[in-house]
């Protein structure tokens, strides 16, 4: 009898805003970010079996690194430590998102793996063992576990409830330049260790709360435009191609806002409509055939499991 194969979608994570509040004594950074998810991403399938395994294919598979160090297996092994009788199996990852790109691709892959293991082992997504495995795998994995818009704080471990935000029409562009997160953080002008948690982290009623009250796309874009991505300037200084991408998106017709996501180098543009976003993506790809360019809808991820 053939084991049933199940599948899940690992959406790109987009930081609409990203404020860095300071570096802790342990080296981690306190942050505050409004996170949404795209309808583009990687795909993961799972076949139950006796041993954990992983195979990788796809457009960006060559960039994904050594299989044994992949976050899919790291997440599965972390959950095995939490759940001694966990049923395992073989994962097959179809990699479409660029790597080291500020899209949380590896973290989203890991979260999809945890969802697939939760399904076959009858675990709710709120199970403490699942959450512990997500935290042990990486800072961005918890927010990707249930990919809906949220405010993310702390080192990524403090999450708001899911936010009911209007959908946004966007274009994602990566110059196919890997941007290591550690280098971007290290390049910040002020990276001194903070003496105490900043007020914005202590106070849940921070400046991002107003973003959750934007009832329309225009209101949300206006609110997002009042914030920043604090890693954008150091990323551009290290990797000028990021600035070139931002300039190219900004010049597109009907573009409302441009910004870098995460630690880069993927940048996004927000547009008036899906039609405008698609037209901009087509023009950008014609002008820069070496770039990774996708039009997308941003909001809650279209999770489809089978």
N, C-alpha and C positions, 0 to 999 in steps of 0.2 A: 504494500500500500504506500503510495507516494505521500510524503508529508505536505501539509497545506502550506502554500507560500502566501505571506502577507506583505503588504507594502505600505509605505508612508512617505509623505512629502516633507522635505527639509527646506523651509523658506529662508530667503535672505533676510537678515535683520538690519533695519535701518535706524540709525540714531538721528532723529530729526533735530535734536539738540543734544549737546554734550558739554557740561560744565565740570571742570576738574577743581575740586574744592581743596585739595592738598595731598601731600604724601605722608603716609603714616610711618611710624618707626619701623614697622615690619617690611617696608618697601612697597606695599600696596597703596593705591591711590583711592581716595574718597571721591566719588563722582555723583552727578545727578544728570539723568538723561530721559528724554521722552523717546520711547522705542516703539516702532511699528514694524510690520512685516510685509514683504512683497509677495506677489504671485509668481515670482520666478525663484528657482532654487534647485537643489539636488534631489535625487530620488533614491530611496533605500528599500530594498526588499529583504525578506527574512524567511529562511527555511529552518524549521525546528530540527534539532539534531543533538547528538551527545556532546559535541565539542564546539567551542566558540571559534568562528573563522570569519574572514573578510576577504572579498575580492573587490577591485575597483576598476572601473572603466569610465569613459566619457571624455568630453572636450578638454577638461582641465585635470584629468587623472594624473598626468605626468608631473604636475605641480604639487600633488597631494602628499608626497614624501613616502617614507617607509610605512608599509602596512602595519607592522607591529606597533608603531607609535601612533597610529591613527586614533582620533578621539572616539570613534565608534567603538573600537575594542576597549579603550580605556574606560568608557562609560559602562560597557557591559561587565567588565571585570570589577569595577567599583560596585555595581549592583550585586554581583555574585558574593562579594564580601559582606554585604548587608543581608543577603537572602541565601542561606546555605543550600536550599533545595531548588534554586532557580533553574528553570528549564532554559537551555541555551540553544545554539544553532548557528547557522551560517548567514552572514549579511552580505549583500551585494550592493555596492554603492555606485550610482551613476553620477559622476561629478560634472556639474555644469558651471558652478560659480568659481570665479577666480580665487586664488589662495592668497593669504596675507593681504586682504583687500578691504577690511573694515566692514564686511558683510556678515560676520559671525558664521561663516559657512561650516567650519569644522564643528563649532558649538551646536549649530542647528542639526548637523548630521548626528552628533552624539545624542541630542535630545530626541531625534526621531528613533534612534536605536532603543532608547529607554522606553519610549511609547510602545514600540513593537514588543519589547520584552514584557512590559506591563500588561499588554493585551493577552499574550499567551499564558501569563502567569496569574491572570485575574487580579491585578493590582490597580487600584484607582490612581489617577495622576496626583492625588493629594497624599499618597502613602509616604510616610516619613522616610522609609528606606529608599524610595525613588528620589526624593528630594535630596537626601544625603549623598546619593550617588551623583546626582547632577552637580552639587556643590563641589564634590571631590574631583570632578572631571575638569571643570573650568569655570571662570567667573561669569561667562556669558551663557552657560548651559541652563541655569535655572529659568531665566527669562524666556528661553527658547522652548522650554518643556511644554508650555501651554501658550502657543504663539499668538497672543492678542496684544493690542496696544497697552502699554503700561509705563509708569514712571519707575525708573530703576535708580536706586541710591546705594550708598555704602560702597562696597567693592563689587557690586552687582548682586549682592545677597538680599537686599531690602527692596521688595517689589510691592507696588501698589496693586490693588485689584484691577481686573481688566477694565479698560476705558472704552466707552461708546463714542468713538470719534468718527467724523465724516471721512469717507474715502477720499484719497488724494490721487491725482494722475501724475505719474512721474516718469523720468528717464534716469536710468543708472548707467554710468560710464566709468570704465576702468582703463587706464592707459597700458595695462598689462605690465605694470611695474610693481613688484612685491614691495610692500611697505611694512617692515617689521615694527610691531607695536612698541617693543622696548626702546628702540632707537628714537621713536617719535616722543615718547614720554620723557626720555633723557634729554631731549633737545629743548624742552620748555624753558623759558627764560627764568622762571622762579619755580624750582623744584625742591625747595627746602622742606625739611620735615616739620609738619604742623605740630604745635604744642598741645592742642586740644581739638576735638571734633568741631568743625565749623558750624555756625548757627543754622545754615541751610540744611545741613544733614540732621541736626537735632530736631529741627522744627518741621513736622510733616506738612504744615501749611506753607510750603515754599512757593517761589515764584511760578513754578510749573503748574500749580493747581489751576490757575486761570486758563491754561491750555486745555484742560479737561472740560471746560465749560463753553468751548467754541461750538456753536450749533451748526455751522455751515462750513463748507470748504474754504470760502474766502476768509471767514473769521479765524479758522485754524491756521491758515497760511499767514495771516497778519500777526497772530500771536506767536507763531514759531519764528517769524522774522525778527522779533524783539530779543531773541536769545542767540546763542552762537554755538560753534564747536571750538572749544579751546585748543584742540589739537591741530586745527587746520593750518595755522601759521607755521608751527614747527615742521609739519609734514611738508609744506610747500618749500620751506628753506632747505630741507634735506632732499626732496624729490620735486624739482621744478615742474615735472610733467603733471603733477596734481594741479598746479596753478593753471597750466595750459588747458586742462580739462574743464576747470571751473569757468575759464574765460570763454571756451567754446560753447558750453551749455548756456551761459548767460546771454550770449549773442543770439540764441535761437528765438524765433518768433513765438510770442505768447508765453514766454517763460516768466513765472511769478517769483521764483526764489531758487537760488543755487547754494549748495553747501556740501562739504565733505561728510561722509558717514564714518563713524568710529574713528580709528586711528589712520584711516586711508588705506590705499589710495582711491577707492571708489568714491565718486561724487554723484550727487543726485540733483535733478532739476524738477521743480513742481510746475505744472502747466494748467492752463484753463480747462482743458478737456482731454479725454482719452485720444481724440482725433489729433489734437495739437501735439500731444506727447509722442504719438506714433510718427507723425510727420517729422518732428524734431529728431527722433531716434534714427529715422531713415537718412536724413540729411547728414547727421553726425557720422554715421557709419560710412556713407559715401565719401565724406571729406577725410575720414581717418579710418581706413579699412583695417588698420592694425589694432584698433581699440576694441574692447569688449563693450558692447552697447545693447541695452534692452529697454524697451518701454514697459511700464508696469503699473499696476494699481497697488497703492500702499494703504494698509489698514490691518485688519485681522487676516491671518494667513488662511488660504483655502485648503485646510487639512483634509485629505481624502485617504481613508484607510480601507484596505480590502484584505 
